[in-house]
């Protein structure tokens, strides 16, 4: 029988085993997320006839329920057993998912948008209560100095699974849509059943993970939540993170909607682009994990954030009329760069929040941060959903006219309507938010320019080492091939000239 009580002392062997279980929990939970959220949930909502405002509600739902993390703090304060709280509420969060999956097999009427929203609302409430407790628990479990490397590894593995499952699932759905369109909605319900089952498996992994005994929190809730706001440095982080979250959530939740409804891309294309972004993120997580430990999280945000902002702004210009190949090419470039940059941003924001949190009040600090960010993350897509219909009737376009003997040719330079306005506004607001980042102080912070120079030097050194190895192994480089071909042609010309001379 598993002992669910926290331990004052945990051996290195038990910690190592626990970290493996944390990774296994992440893999199972990630599979659940793939099947029950993101682009697949958006496609399901569109299939059920969701309006723009309802799509905004679905986008805001995961962050709106973050306020219920207050209950998590109260529970941890009262019972001081984070493992039981996390496992129990994660179990409760899986039940609405299983219910959504079972509805068409239990009721003839099927699912409606309202029922789907209500069940997901409760799923997110329970999940947020579990999440706040989990953050505090894992902060104490992961050894000091290894946080960046551990979470980059965990994220890299879970994202690899995400990529594989998402692509396979998207291809299956497109196949069903092409051969039996009526069965598409059943596919989504089966995905919820599978996701709920995998979510239950993640609870099993959590129950086997050890929990360090935390100091009991005796402060009153209001006093507890006032602590982070009195910490000037942490308050600066809250301001930046909240502004950044508002800017991003004004635009990014509607990328999939834009590609499905406006650009008219197949679901498999949309999923594949998302997977490309995840793949580039996976390839960079290990690198960002190493650099956050070496340079500081703030430095990495300062490098990655401008790249991601450029991607948001570029999204407004991808839909080139009559040039589908060009549109897809631009989207490929955008998703590759955005995946690379958002991986560094998300990893750094998570780490810096944990790093700046006070040692014995981590759950209060993280919960306050999550609730502030959640409020602005919720507000943004709701505003987007309300204003979507207004912007749909307003268009801004610019053309370049070329006149020649053959006639007049028009080239569309810019064509903004609908969601495009949100991409421009969101990108500009995200750019403005970087002004608040400069006020955040982090120990070990390195100047961004020095960090970039170091990264360039490492890349250059790696390339030179790789090229040197190729030369030493006798592998020809492009320059070698060109040089040999020129010498061969010169010998051929001399040979021809010699024969003519005879």
QUIWOKA-V727205 format. One record per residue. N is the residue number from 1. PHI is phi in whole degrees, -180 to 180 (999 if undefined). OMEGA is omega in radians with two decimals (999 if undefined). BURIAL is # if it has 16 or more other ideal C-beta (glycine too) atoms within 10 Angstrom, else .. Layout:
<<N & PHI & OMEGA & BURIAL> <N & PHI & OMEGA & BURIAL>>
This chain:
<<1 & 999 & -3.08 & .> <2 & -75 & 3.04 & .> <3 & -85 & -3.05 & .> <4 & -94 & 3.13 & .> <5 & -81 & 3.08 & .> <6 & -64 & -3.11 & #> <7 & -111 & 3.09 & .> <8 & -71 & -3.14 & .> <9 & -127 & 3.11 & .> <10 & -122 & -3.12 & #> <11 & -68 & 3.12 & .> <12 & -61 & 3.13 & .> <13 & -64 & 3.13 & .> <14 & -68 & 3.09 & .> <15 & -64 & 3.14 & #> <16 & -61 & 3.11 & .> <17 & -65 & 3.13 & .> <18 & -62 & 3.14 & #> <19 & -66 & 3.07 & #> <20 & -65 & 3.10 & .> <21 & -69 & 3.07 & #> <22 & -64 & 3.09 & #> <23 & -68 & 3.11 & #> <24 & -62 & 3.07 & #> <25 & -59 & 3.12 & #> <26 & -63 & 3.14 & #> <27 & -67 & -3.14 & #> <28 & -65 & 3.13 & #> <29 & -66 & 3.13 & #> <30 & -65 & 3.10 & #> <31 & -62 & 3.09 & #> <32 & -61 & -3.13 & #> <33 & -63 & 3.13 & #> <34 & -57 & -3.04 & #> <35 & -76 & -2.94 & #> <36 & -123 & -3.09 & #> <37 & -149 & 3.05 & #> <38 & 66 & -3.05 & #> <39 & -65 & 3.14 & #> <40 & -66 & 3.09 & #> <41 & -66 & 3.09 & #> <42 & -61 & 3.13 & #> <43 & -63 & 3.11 & #> <44 & -65 & 3.14 & #> <45 & -64 & 3.10 & #> <46 & -63 & 3.12 & #> <47 & -61 & 3.13 & .> <48 & -83 & 3.06 & #> <49 & 89 & -3.12 & .> <50 & -66 & 3.06 & #> <51 & -82 & 3.10 & .> <52 & -61 & 3.12 & #> <53 & -65 & 3.12 & .> <54 & -66 & 3.06 & #> <55 & -64 & 3.07 & #> <56 & -65 & 3.09 & #> <57 & -64 & 3.12 & #> <58 & -63 & 3.13 & #> <59 & -68 & -3.10 & #> <60 & -84 & -3.01 & #> <61 & -56 & -3.09 & #> <62 & -60 & -3.12 & #> <63 & -96 & -3.12 & #> <64 & -61 & -3.07 & #> <65 & -80 & -3.11 & #> <66 & -63 & 3.13 & #> <67 & -60 & -3.12 & #> <68 & -75 & 3.02 & #> <69 & -65 & 3.03 & #> <70 & -57 & 3.12 & #> <71 & -65 & 3.11 & #> <72 & -63 & 3.13 & #> <73 & -62 & 3.13 & #> <74 & -63 & -3.13 & .> <75 & -66 & 3.12 & #> <76 & -65 & 3.13 & #> <77 & -63 & -3.06 & #> <78 & -83 & -3.00 & .> <79 & -107 & 3.10 & .> <80 & 53 & 3.07 & #> <81 & -139 & -3.02 & #> <82 & -70 & -3.13 & #> <83 & -64 & -3.14 & #> <84 & -64 & -3.14 & #> <85 & -62 & -3.13 & #> <86 & -63 & -3.10 & #> <87 & -66 & -3.11 & #> <88 & -62 & -3.07 & #> <89 & -78 & 2.98 & #> <90 & -67 & 3.07 & #> <91 & -61 & 3.12 & #> <92 & -64 & -3.14 & #> <93 & -70 & -3.13 & #> <94 & -78 & -3.07 & #> <95 & -64 & 3.07 & .> <96 & -62 & 3.12 & #> <97 & -64 & 3.12 & #> <98 & -65 & 3.12 & #> <99 & -64 & 3.11 & #> <100 & -60 & -3.13 & #> <101 & -65 & -3.05 & #> <102 & -88 & -3.02 & .> <103 & -53 & -3.09 & #> <104 & -67 & 3.13 & #> <105 & -91 & -3.14 & .> <106 & -110 & -3.10 & .> <107 & -127 & -3.10 & .> <108 & -74 & -3.08 & .> <109 & -71 & -3.12 & .> <110 & 81 & -3.07 & .> <111 & -93 & 2.99 & #> <112 & -116 & 3.10 & .> <113 & -58 & -3.10 & #> <114 & -65 & 3.13 & .> <115 & -66 & 3.13 & #> <116 & -60 & -3.13 & #> <117 & -64 & -3.09 & .> <118 & -63 & -3.13 & .> <119 & -67 & 3.10 & #> <120 & -68 & 3.09 & #> <121 & -59 & 3.13 & .> <122 & -69 & 3.10 & #> <123 & -60 & -3.14 & #> <124 & -72 & 3.10 & #> <125 & -60 & -3.12 & #> <126 & -65 & 3.14 & #> <127 & -65 & 3.13 & #> <128 & -71 & 3.08 & #> <129 & -62 & 3.12 & #> <130 & -66 & -3.06 & #> <131 & -65 & 3.14 & #> <132 & -64 & 3.11 & #> <133 & -66 & 3.14 & #> <134 & -62 & -3.14 & #> <135 & -58 & -3.14 & #> <136 & -65 & -3.13 & #> <137 & -62 & -3.06 & #> <138 & -72 & 3.08 & #> <139 & -60 & 3.14 & #> <140 & -79 & -3.07 & #> <141 & -83 & -3.10 & #> <142 & -72 & -3.13 & #> <143 & -59 & 3.13 & .> <144 & -60 & 3.12 & .> <145 & 86 & -3.12 & .> <146 & -114 & -3.02 & .> <147 & -61 & -3.13 & #> <148 & -62 & -3.12 & #> <149 & -66 & -3.10 & #> <150 & -65 & -3.09 & #> <151 & -70 & 3.07 & #> <152 & -67 & 3.11 & #> <153 & -66 & 3.14 & #> <154 & -61 & -3.14 & #> <155 & -67 & -3.13 & #> <156 & -61 & -3.13 & #> <157 & -69 & -3.13 & #> <158 & -69 & 3.11 & #> <159 & -70 & 3.06 & #> <160 & -62 & 3.08 & #> <161 & -63 & 3.12 & #> <162 & -57 & -3.12 & #> <163 & -60 & -3.09 & #> <164 & -63 & -3.11 & .> <165 & -67 & -3.09 & #> <166 & -63 & -3.11 & #> <167 & -66 & 3.14 & #> <168 & -61 & -3.13 & .> <169 & -67 & 3.14 & #> <170 & -63 & 3.12 & #> <171 & -64 & 3.10 & .> <172 & -64 & -3.12 & .> <173 & -66 & 3.11 & #> <174 & -63 & 3.10 & #> <175 & -65 & 3.12 & .> <176 & -64 & 3.13 & #> <177 & -61 & -3.11 & #> <178 & -76 & -3.03 & .> <179 & -106 & 3.13 & .> <180 & -153 & -3.04 & .> <181 & -55 & -3.12 & .> <182 & -68 & -3.10 & .> <183 & -85 & -3.09 & .> <184 & -60 & -3.09 & #> <185 & -67 & 3.08 & .> <186 & -65 & 3.10 & .> <187 & -58 & 3.14 & #> <188 & -64 & 3.12 & #> <189 & -67 & 3.09 & #> <190 & -63 & 3.09 & .> <191 & -65 & 3.10 & #> <192 & -66 & 3.09 & #> <193 & -63 & 3.13 & #> <194 & -65 & 3.12 & #> <195 & -63 & 3.12 & #> <196 & -64 & 3.10 & #> <197 & -64 & 3.10 & #> <198 & -67 & 3.07 & #> <199 & -64 & 3.08 & #> <200 & -65 & 3.10 & #> <201 & -63 & 3.13 & #> <202 & -64 & 3.10 & #> <203 & -64 & 3.11 & #> <204 & -61 & 3.12 & .> <205 & -64 & 3.14 & #> <206 & -64 & -3.12 & #> <207 & -64 & 3.13 & #> <208 & -89 & -3.11 & .> <209 & -88 & -3.12 & #> <210 & -68 & 3.12 & #> <211 & -125 & 3.04 & #> <212 & -67 & 3.14 & #> <213 & -72 & -3.12 & .> <214 & -96 & 3.06 & #> <215 & -66 & -3.12 & .> <216 & -64 & -3.14 & .> <217 & -90 & -3.09 & #> <218 & -106 & -3.11 & .> <219 & -68 & 3.04 & .> <220 & -69 & -3.05 & .> <221 & -58 & -3.12 & .> <222 & -64 & 3.10 & .> <223 & -64 & -3.12 & .> <224 & -63 & -3.10 & #> <225 & -79 & 3.07 & #> <226 & -78 & -3.10 & .> <227 & -57 & -3.14 & #> <228 & -61 & -3.11 & #> <229 & -75 & 3.08 & .> <230 & -84 & 3.11 & .> <231 & -83 & -3.02 & #> <232 & -58 & -3.10 & .> <233 & -66 & 3.13 & .> <234 & -68 & 3.10 & #> <235 & -65 & 3.07 & #> <236 & -64 & 3.08 & #> <237 & -64 & 3.11 & #> <238 & -60 & -3.12 & #> <239 & -63 & 3.14 & .> <240 & -63 & -3.06 & #> <241 & -64 & 3.14 & #> <242 & -68 & 3.13 & #> <243 & -63 & -3.13 & #> <244 & -63 & -3.13 & #> <245 & -64 & 3.12 & #> <246 & -62 & -3.11 & #> <247 & -61 & -3.09 & #> <248 & -69 & -3.08 & #> <249 & -78 & 2.98 & #> <250 & -74 & -3.03 & #> <251 & -116 & -2.93 & #> <252 & -62 & 3.13 & #> <253 & -63 & -3.05 & #> <254 & -103 & 3.09 & #> <255 & -59 & -3.11 & #> <256 & -65 & 3.11 & #> <257 & -60 & -3.13 & #> <258 & -61 & -3.10 & #> <259 & -72 & -3.13 & #> <260 & -78 & -3.01 & #> <261 & -96 & -3.07 & #> <262 & -97 & -3.14 & .> <263 & -77 & 3.10 & .> <264 & 64 & 3.09 & .> <265 & -84 & 3.04 & #> <266 & -63 & -3.11 & .> <267 & -58 & -3.13 & #> <268 & -64 & 3.08 & #> <269 & -66 & -3.12 & #> <270 & -63 & 3.12 & #> <271 & -64 & -3.12 & #> <272 & -63 & 3.09 & #> <273 & -66 & 3.08 & #> <274 & -62 & 3.12 & #> <275 & -68 & 3.08 & #> <276 & -60 & 3.09 & #> <277 & -62 & 3.13 & #> <278 & -68 & 3.12 & #> <279 & -62 & 3.12 & #> <280 & -65 & 3.06 & #> <281 & -67 & 3.13 & #> <282 & -59 & -3.12 & #> <283 & -65 & -3.06 & #> <284 & -103 & -3.07 & #> <285 & -58 & -3.13 & #> <286 & -62 & 3.13 & .> <287 & -64 & -3.13 & #> <288 & -65 & 3.11 & #> <289 & -60 & 3.12 & #> <290 & -68 & -3.07 & .> <291 & -76 & 3.08 & #> <292 & -66 & 3.08 & #> <293 & -70 & -3.07 & #> <294 & -86 & -3.01 & .> <295 & -104 & -3.04 & #> <296 & 117 & -3.13 & #> <297 & -69 & -3.12 & #> <298 & -61 & 3.12 & #> <299 & -62 & -3.13 & #> <300 & -66 & 3.08 & #> <301 & -62 & 3.14 & #> <302 & -62 & 3.11 & #> <303 & -84 & -3.00 & #> <304 & -82 & -3.04 & #> <305 & -58 & 3.12 & #> <306 & -60 & 3.10 & .> <307 & -63 & -3.12 & .> <308 & -69 & 3.11 & #> <309 & -63 & 3.09 & #> <310 & -59 & 3.13 & #> <311 & -65 & 3.12 & #> <312 & -62 & 3.14 & #> <313 & -63 & -3.11 & #> <314 & -67 & -3.11 & #> <315 & -61 & -3.13 & #> <316 & -70 & -3.02 & #> <317 & -117 & -3.04 & #> <318 & -81 & -3.06 & #> <319 & -80 & 3.12 & #> <320 & -87 & -3.09 & #> <321 & -57 & 3.08 & .> <322 & 75 & -3.11 & .> <323 & -126 & -3.07 & .> <324 & -64 & 3.13 & .> <325 & -63 & 3.11 & .> <326 & -65 & 3.11 & .> <327 & -60 & -3.13 & #> <328 & -66 & 3.12 & .> <329 & -62 & 3.12 & .> <330 & -63 & 3.12 & #> <331 & -64 & 3.11 & #> <332 & -62 & 3.13 & .> <333 & -64 & -3.12 & .> <334 & -61 & -3.09 & #> <335 & -69 & 3.12 & #> <336 & -65 & -3.12 & #> <337 & -69 & -3.13 & #> <338 & -66 & 3.10 & #> <339 & -64 & 3.12 & #> <340 & -62 & -3.05 & #> <341 & -79 & -3.09 & #> <342 & -69 & 3.08 & #> <343 & -62 & 3.11 & #> <344 & -66 & -3.12 & #> <345 & -67 & -3.08 & #> <346 & -64 & 3.12 & #> <347 & -62 & -3.10 & #> <348 & -70 & 3.12 & #> <349 & -64 & 3.10 & #> <350 & -65 & -3.09 & #> <351 & -68 & -3.08 & #> <352 & -70 & 3.06 & #> <353 & -64 & 3.10 & #> <354 & -68 & -3.08 & #> <355 & -69 & -3.10 & #> <356 & -84 & 3.13 & #> <357 & -72 & 3.10 & #> <358 & -63 & -2.98 & .> <359 & -56 & -3.02 & .> <360 & -98 & 3.11 & .> <361 & -122 & -3.05 & #> <362 & -58 & -3.09 & #> <363 & -63 & 3.11 & #> <364 & -70 & 3.14 & #> <365 & -61 & -3.09 & #> <366 & -67 & 3.14 & #> <367 & -66 & 3.09 & #> <368 & -62 & 3.11 & #> <369 & -60 & -3.11 & #> <370 & -64 & -3.12 & #> <371 & -72 & 3.08 & #> <372 & -62 & -3.14 & #> <373 & -63 & -3.13 & #> <374 & -63 & -3.13 & #> <375 & -60 & -3.12 & #> <376 & -75 & 3.08 & #> <377 & -69 & 3.10 & #> <378 & -76 & -3.09 & #> <379 & -62 & -3.02 & #> <380 & -62 & -3.13 & #> <381 & -67 & 3.06 & #> <382 & -65 & 3.07 & #> <383 & -62 & 3.12 & #> <384 & -60 & -3.14 & #> <385 & -65 & -3.14 & #> <386 & -68 & -3.05 & .> <387 & -87 & -3.06 & #> <388 & -59 & -3.12 & #> <389 & -66 & 3.10 & .> <390 & -64 & -3.11 & .> <391 & -70 & 3.13 & #> <392 & -65 & -3.12 & .> <393 & -98 & 3.14 & .> <394 & -120 & -3.06 & .> <395 & -128 & 3.04 & .> <396 & -127 & -3.09 & .> <397 & -137 & 3.10 & .> <398 & -139 & -3.08 & .> <399 & -122 & 3.04 & .> <400 & -111 & -3.09 & .> <401 & -101 & 3.13 & .> <402 & -117 & -3.11 & .> <403 & -106 & 3.13 & .> <404 & -141 & 3.14 & .> <405 & -65 & -3.12 & .> <406 & -80 & 3.14 & .> <407 & 135 & -3.10 & .> <408 & -110 & 3.11 & .> <409 & -118 & 3.12 & .> <410 & -104 & 3.07 & .> <411 & -115 & 3.12 & .> <412 & -81 & 3.14 & .> <413 & -90 & -3.12 & .> <414 & -150 & 3.13 & .> <415 & -147 & -3.08 & #> <416 & -103 & 3.01 & #> <417 & -162 & 3.10 & #> <418 & 59 & -3.05 & #> <419 & -67 & -3.10 & #> <420 & -56 & 3.13 & #> <421 & -60 & -3.13 & #> <422 & -67 & 3.14 & #> <423 & -65 & 3.11 & #> <424 & -67 & -3.11 & #> <425 & -63 & 3.14 & #> <426 & -62 & 3.12 & #> <427 & -63 & -3.13 & #> <428 & -68 & 3.10 & .> <429 & -67 & 3.10 & #> <430 & -63 & 3.10 & #> <431 & -64 & 3.12 & #> <432 & -66 & -3.09 & .> <433 & -65 & -3.13 & #> <434 & -64 & 3.08 & #> <435 & -64 & -3.13 & .> <436 & -78 & -3.14 & #> <437 & -64 & -3.08 & #> <438 & -64 & -3.12 & .> <439 & -82 & -3.12 & .> <440 & -80 & 3.12 & #> <441 & -107 & 3.13 & .> <442 & -134 & 3.13 & #> <443 & -65 & 3.13 & .> <444 & 82 & -3.09 & .> <445 & -65 & 3.12 & .> <446 & -115 & 3.09 & #> <447 & -54 & -3.08 & .> <448 & -58 & -3.14 & #> <449 & -62 & 3.11 & .> <450 & -65 & 3.13 & .> <451 & -64 & 3.13 & #> <452 & -63 & 3.12 & .> <453 & -62 & 3.12 & .> <454 & -65 & 3.14 & .> <455 & -63 & 3.10 & .> <456 & -61 & -3.14 & .> <457 & -63 & 3.13 & .> <458 & -67 & 3.10 & .> <459 & -63 & -3.14 & .> <460 & -63 & 3.13 & .> <461 & -63 & 3.12 & .> <462 & -65 & 3.12 & .> <463 & -66 & -3.14 & .> <464 & -64 & 3.12 & .> <465 & -65 & 3.14 & .> <466 & -66 & 3.12 & .> <467 & -65 & 3.11 & .> <468 & -62 & 3.13 & .> <469 & -66 & 3.14 & .> <470 & -64 & -3.13 & .> <471 & -66 & -3.13 & .> <472 & -66 & 3.12 & .> <473 & -89 & 3.11 & .> <474 & 80 & 3.13 & .> <475 & -87 & -3.05 & .> <476 & -76 & 3.05 & .> <477 & -91 & 3.11 & .> <478 & -53 & 3.14 & .> <479 & -64 & 3.10 & .> <480 & -64 & -3.14 & .> <481 & -63 & 3.12 & .> <482 & -63 & -3.13 & .> <483 & -61 & -3.14 & .> <484 & -67 & 3.14 & .> <485 & -66 & 3.10 & .> <486 & -64 & 3.11 & .> <487 & -64 & 3.13 & .> <488 & -64 & 3.12 & .> <489 & -65 & 3.11 & .> <490 & -64 & 3.10 & .> <491 & -64 & 3.12 & .> <492 & -64 & 3.13 & .> <493 & -66 & 3.11 & .> <494 & -64 & 3.13 & .> <495 & -67 & 3.11 & .> <496 & -63 & 3.14 & .> <497 & -63 & 3.13 & .> <498 & -66 & 3.13 & .> <499 & -67 & 3.11 & .> <500 & -66 & 3.13 & .> <501 & -65 & 3.10 & .> <502 & -69 & 999 & .>>
